[in-house]
Amino acid sequence: MNDVIKGEKIRCVGRRVSQPRLIQQTSRHRAIEIFVEGRPAIAEVVRTWRVLR
């Protein structure tokens, strides 16, 4: 089961964090991927996503 959390800023808490890895996003943009493991691993949105007009 894959659950998705979207936001401008996300905070994660866990026991173990992987090394940051650079990945391709849309077009030429790049993003960083980090895996957080724990019992349980918790993620919460600190700043919600907003659409700029």
Buried (B, 14 or more C-beta within 10 A) or exposed (E): EEEEEEBEEEEBEBEEBEEEEEEEEEEEEEEEEEEBEEEEBEBEEEEEEEEEE
